[in-house]
Structures are given as C-alpha cells and as structure tokens.
Amino acid sequence: MAAEIQPANPAHTNRLAREKSPYLLQHAHNPVDWYPWGEEAFAKARRENKPIFLSIGYSTCHWCHVMAHESFENEETAAIMNREFVNIKVDREERPDVDRVYMTFVRESQNAQPEAAAKIDNQLFQTAYEQLARSFDDKEGGFGAAPKFPRPVALNFLTRFYARDQKTESGKRALEMDLVTLRKMAAGGIHDHLGGGFHRYSVDRYWHVPHFEKMLYDQAQLASAYVDAIQILGDPHLTPLPGQGEEVAKRQVKVEFKAVVRDILDYVVRDMTSKEGGFFSAEDADSFFEHGKPEHGEGAFYIWMEKQIDNALSADAAVFKFHYGVQPHGNAPEGSDPQDEFSGKNILIERHTIAETAKHFKKNEDEARQLLARSREKLLSIRNKRPRPHLDDKIIAAWNGLMISAYARAAAVLDEPRYIEAATRAAKFLRSNLYDDKSKLLFRNYRDGRSQVEGFADDYAFVIQGLLDLYEASFDIEWLKFALQLQETQDRLFSDEKNGGYFSTSGKDKSVVLRMKDDNDSAEPAASSVAAINLLRLAQFRDDKKLGERARKTIDAFAPTLSHFASAMPQMLVAVDYSLSKPRQIVITGKVDNEQTKALLKEVHRHFLPNKLLILADGGDAQKYLGEKNEAIGAMSPIDGKPAAYVCENFTCKAPVTDPKALSASFSEKH
C-alpha cells in the first residue's frame, strides 16, 4: 500500500491538492501558495510582475523532506515567498524536462566548455577504461570516494570492454573492476539483506551506510549488471579472473550473484508492483519509528539494535551478528553518521563469507547458510510489522521499460518463468494504460489514471529496449512489432534530423524554453545512448539500412562529448562497441516449447554475447513476419525434423547445428 501522505497543516490547502503526483500532494497543505507548473502560474507572474520561485523534487527524496520541514512548512518563510514570488512545485520524475533545463542552466553557467572536433574510433574505449580505472577504488570497489553511487552504466561498459579482448591486461582488469564492485555492493549495507533490492547510494566508501531510499531504476539496472556477470562467470569460453584459475572460485561468485538477482527481482514483485502489473517508482528513506507516534528518521525501517536481534534470534544470534557485523554500540563507520542518527543502531553488512562464518562456529557451510536464511526470515517478519516508508506509487514508462529488460534477461539466464510473467504483465500494462493507439503516443506516467504528460525520449528508448529484450526472452512477435511502432513515433517527435541524436523533449510544450539532448549517462542512461543500440538491433531484425544509418548518426552526434570525456557516456560506448563490431544473429528453428529448442536456447543464454540478436523461427506467423523483410530468416528450417541453430554475421550463416555442444563451439571462434 502507498503510505498516507500526511498534511503538515490541514488548515492550509493550495492548488497542489488537485494533483495526482505524490510529491505535489505532500505539499498540498503547506502555507506556501504553491502552483503546479502551467499557464495559470505563468499568467499570474506576468500579471503581477513577480519572479517565479521554482522548487523541483520528488516524493522519496530525504533532503526534499528536510527542506519542506525547515522552510515550506514555516509560516514566516511562506509569507515572504507568497508576497515576493509566484511559487511553482514540480515533481522531477513527472517532468524531467523542466528539471533538466534549469539544472543545465546552473551547471553551464558555472563551467562552460568549448566543444572539440572529434571522431568515433576504438581509441575511445581505451580512454574511457583508463578514466574509470583512475577513479576505481581497489579495496572497496566502485568509483571515487564517498558518497559512492552504484553506476550500472559504467559496469555495462566494463563488461563489453572485457568481452572485446579478454586476454589483454586492461581487459582482465576491467572485468576485475566490475566483479569487485558487484561483490562489494552485494555484501554492503547499500544492499537490503532482509528484504532484497538496493538503496540509492552509500554515504561512505565502504558501501555501508546508505541513503536509504530505493529507486526502481536502480533495481532494474543493477539486476541487469548482475545478470551480465553471471553469464561471464558461466561462459565456458571466457577466462576466469586473474589469480582465480580454479573453476570453484568462479562457480561460487556465480551462485552468489544469482541470489542477488533473485532478491532484487523478488523484492520488486513483492513490494513495488501494482496489482495490474505496472512497477512503482520508489520507496522513501524516512519512516516513523513507531506506529501512532510522530517521530521519524532516515533508515528507521531498516536498522537494528543488538538487543532486538538477540531477542529475535536467541541461540542463532551469535552466528548472525558475526556474519552481518552487528555491534553493541552500533556499527556505522566513523565519519559516516555526522548527525548521530545511527548511534547504538546497526546497518547489516556482510563482514564474513559463508565459509568464514561456518569455520568460526565449527559448522559446515550448508548449516551456516540455512541458519542465516532462517534468521533473515525471522527478522524480516519482525521488520514487516514496523511502519513502512512512504511508497511513491507513480508508474513511470521509462523506468518500467528498464525493469522489463531486467526481468526478461534474468528469466532467460536463470531459466525462471515467473520473471517472464512479470515482464509480460508490465508490458501489457504499459500498452493498455500508457499508450494511445490512435495517436501512437506513449505517456509519461500513471497514478489513478494516465497523466496528461506525454512521454519523453527516454520513455520511448527505455520501453523499446524492454520490448526487444522481452521478445528475445519470450519470442512473442507482438513485442517486436510494438517496439517498431514506438521507434517510429520516437523518430518523428524527438529526432534531430540535422545533427543526429534525440532531443529529450518533443518541443510541443512551449513553457519549456530549451530543447536539449542528454549527453551524460548517469543514474539513468541518456535516451540517445539507449536509442542508438535499439536502432542497431531493429536494423537487423528488419534488415533496414535506414535504421542502421540513424543509429550511426546518433552516435556521431555525441563524438565531441566522447572525445572530451569518454567515460561520461559509458552507455553510448556500449552502442559504439555494437556499431563497430560484427553483430551475430542466432536463429533457432523449432517450436518454443520443444525440449530440443529449449536446450539450444539454454546454451545461447549460457554465453556472454552482448552484440547478438536472438530470433526464433517457429514456422508460424512470427517467422513469416520476420521473413517479409529478411528472406534469410524466412528460409530457415529445422534439420531432419530437429530444431537447429544458425549462427550468422549479417545473415551470412554457418552450417546449422542441432547439438548444444556444437553450438557452444561455434561461439568460441569469436573469442
């Protein structure tokens, strides 16, 4: 359930009370006379010749709550604001276009950079790798010092950089940076060890004390990053880690990462999914300490005093406390808790491996694993009785697209039908509720009905990516057709026909004064970075050279950014890698439910093949549709009645194989 949005003072009610956004509703009873973004506010500002006070935030933002409490709920502050300004509140998740324009203005006015002439070539990969390597924290993983953010886009680049040439020192080092970061995050306090999923970022370099909000886009992208790592660690043709020649070490990490993927995706299904199948946006960092009492704090839902654990776990407490670093006086590292919020409190962090914990208590590993799992379940059921953090139950198209990708890819790699079901339900929800068949438009978000805000470029790009991943996991051709429809609309509304790339906005809303292109892959990838990869994939599905040219033009548009600071756009470099490689098409002929077909597909999913297209030619309408534009696919069939795999480059194919081992051998020729 979404948490009730508590009015600060019901005596005041402003225009935000008519809105649907949880963030705007949180401020509907401020003494500040807030207006939503729109003509009514602009007209008042013109009429009264007053400047606009623009406040942009989102409902699960801890510092937004602090500012609201200290300023916007204060009668004296509100009186000044109401007298001197026309006050506008914007939910940045609903209107990222407004946020982007004003954030860019602030940033650019501080450091304007001249653009350099540039070209796209292989050197960009080495440059970006070196920039990331310089900021890599050898000991704790991640990039830079505190605060430390998970940066899935950087991890996506590092795995592709490794796959380009895993035998070089820099290739091996790139993989090490990826795996160390994933392991340290999984062990850290940034990972919710009881309920699953990841918090937004860590305030220290150890991934220990998080900023406790949970964002949907982090769950989606981190699940995908862990799936990549699982494939690399399970790929028989990829070399193991430096210093970890033993197959056993590789296997252990793979098991660990599979558990992480499941805990992220099971958390989202349980706590972040609407009954209709769409995924909610975020859970807040703050919550009440106790039911019925007004005191609240950051992380209140997640933290533990030692005595609470002792009482709950009795004889098992010692093992649990050793494993998760629980201390009598609390375990926040020095300097990570300046407000003293976590004094005497513990944020669970895996201080020891299962093997170390088992050895310490003279148990075997299975015993230790089961004891810890049992203890986590007990603590989770106690935690579930606490007041929950506020849930932002907006369903945002872009973030749902990212989540569909995560579920689809995990379903294929972990062979988990439940995840295909979650991805399919979400895709159906988007098509039914956030897409208008008549106008072919996607809308930004849904809460108590569809919002009036039309989708932005990232909504289209991320949803298209999700649909392509869903096709490659389910082989339902309807998702590929829907992706092509959305790509046409994205090209029509957002494409910069002159210079390449995609504007973030369509330009229809004249109140947003600039049309800009995102040139930074940060917490979320830039729309153009994802769109470039989508276009390269669609160009192959439909054998359409125009789509391929549009992809290359999109990449070229960002050449100045890439040459100026390559690691600012690691996801665009993933697209560059795709465009400079010879992508492989793998066509499996056979019925989707045939056991031999499944065995061939399972073999494909066992390998890390980032620049590939996976197609099922089932002899039915789907193959006919694919064959309309691509004769090669239309002509493929099983061999002597057995499902077969065709491995091709530009649809020039090797002899088909029916045996999974032979299929595996054909992949090694690239490595």
Secondary structure, 3 states (H helix, E strand, C coil): CCCCCCCCCCCCCCHHHHCCCHHHHHCCCCCCCEEECCHHHHHHHHHHCCCEEEEEECCCCHHHHHHHHHHHCCHHHHHHHHHHCEEEEEECCCCHHHHHHHHHHHHHHHCCCCCCCCCCCCHHHHHHHHHHHHHECCCCCCECCCCECCCHHHHHHHHHHHHHCCCCHHHHHHHHHHHHHHHHHHHCCCECCCCCCECCEECCCCCCCEECCEEHHHHHHHHHHHHHHHHHHHCCCCCCCCCCCCHHHHHHHHHHHHHHHHHHHHHHHHHCECCCCCECCEECCEEECCCCCCCEEECCCCCECHHHHHHHHHHHHHHHHHHCCCCCCCCCCCCCCCCCCCCCCECCCCCCCHHHHHHHCCCCHHHHHHHHHHHHHHHHHHHCCCCCCCEECCEEHHHHHHHHHHHHHHHHHHCCHHHHHHHHHHHHHHHHHCEECCCCEEECEECCCECCCECCHHHHHHHHHHHHHHHHHHCCHHHHHHHHHHHHHHHHHHECCCCCCECCCCCCCCCCCCCCCCCCCCCCCCHHHHHHHHHHHHHHHCCCHHHHHHHHHHHHHCHHHHHHCHHHCHHHHHHHHHHHCCCEEEEEECCCCCHHHHHHHHHHHCCCCCCEEEEEECCCHHHHHHHHHCHHHHHCCCECCECEEEEEECCEECCCECCHHHHHHHHHCCC
